[in-house]
Amino acid sequence: MGSLPNGVHHLALATRDVKAQLDFFTEVVGMELVALYWMHGVENTVHAFVKMGETTTIAFVQAPEMKDIEPHLGVSHAGFIAGNVAPGVMQHLALNVDSEADLMAMRDRIRAHGHWVMGPADHGFCKSIYLAAPEGIMLEFSTWTGLDTDEWIDPEVVAHCGMTAADIARYRDPPGFASKAGQVPQPDPRARPNIEFVFPPEWRERGEKLYRMSDEELCAVFTNTTPPVPKRRKAVGG
Ligand SMILES: [Fe+2]
């Protein structure tokens, strides 16, 4: 089971004001800035990371064109915590805290910075508080209070979503997969045309090339391991 995903590495959110986002997520929420640099392989685009816990980060991506892209309520942005958005778009973001005391501490921290925040609401298996972050990010903080899966898969909802008991049994016990150490060849990118990248016109030529490249060629395009502020290393024996 060691090869399965075990957390969010980073969630990348688009921004036209990375400073406003860093002000909020560091000062109000208390997350630490850990990286801020030009995004590799993408012109004039800033990438920033704030950290929570040991392995999880929220990232921001700020490209100059984003200044001119207007958010649309009900399409790109939910507007409130239960609002609708287009399929595939993040509806809201919930960050974990360890206990109800920590949830109250976060509520105090947010309120102490002058932000309105509602809750906690008790959902039976978690308690949550809710607020709006800059640029209309619907933000929740939540703490687990005990989830019994046998109690929280509703047969009425299962039927409503066109699922069967057999589907649920499969979902609850996904098949394992033994590692092939990276030796499984790339399938034809056109084999599943319903799941593929869609490039905008200015990326189309480059995008079509990406689909024809080997793993090694692709890797070379996006690899940049040199930090923007390299540590000075002492010359050995110098
Ligand atoms: Fe939620």
Residues whose N, C-alpha, C, O or C-beta is under 5 A from the ligand:
A	BS01	LIG	A94 E140
